[in-house]
Structures are given as structure tokens and as C-alpha cells.
């Protein structure tokens, strides 16, 4: 059964109109799992945050480069591999 902390409100029209894709992930780490509701709330209040946090966008064809960037904490904050 989902608790209130497991739910997030989404603007579906915005998602559909911008052609956004939602991708879920699972984390079994209790510390990270406890922070997810706070992170979701922060993103709901500040939808511009992903644009600030994502430092590199790499096409799928260069996935090796993406992993190299992700392993070098001095050069990046968050790396996204795009199809």
C-alpha cells in the first residue's frame, strides 16, 4: 500500500505537450529511499532544477563517454544518456 510520501502530483498536460518521458528507477538503499519524497517535493516546487543539475547530455552512440564523465566527479554533476 502506498503512503502519502510515495505519491507525487504531475502536470500531465505539460508532460504530454512537451513530449517528456518519465523513467522510474528503484533504490533499495534505506538512506536514499528516505530522501525521495523530499527530492520529489523539491522538484515539484522548482521544475527548473534538472536543467541546472544536468551538466552533460550524451547521445546513446557515445555511452562510453557518458560513463567516463559519470566516473569523474570533478568534471560533471549529472550525466544523461539520450536515445
NORZI-V221363 format. One record per pair of residues at least 4 apart in sequence whose ideal C-beta (glycine too) atoms are under 8 Angstrom apart, sorted by the first residue. I is the first residue (numbers start at 1). J is the second residue. Records with the same first field share a line. If there is no record, write none. Layout:
I: J  J
This chain:
2: 6  7
3: 7
5: 36  37
6: 37
8: 40  44
9: 44
10: 15  22
11: 15
12: 16
13: 17
14: 18  20
15: 20  22
16: 20
27: 32  33  36
28: 33
29: 33
30: 34
31: 35
32: 36
35: 39
36: 40
37: 41
38: 42
39: 43
40: 44
41: 45
42: 46  49
43: 47  49  50
48: 52
49: 53
50: 54
53: 77  78
54: 77  78  79  80
55: 75  76  77  78  79
56: 66  69  76  78  79  80
57: 79  80  82
58: 62  63  65  66  69  79  80  81  82
59: 81  82  83
60: 81  82  83
62: 66
63: 67  81
64: 68
65: 69
66: 70  79  80  81
67: 71
68: 72
69: 75  76  79
70: 76  79
72: 76
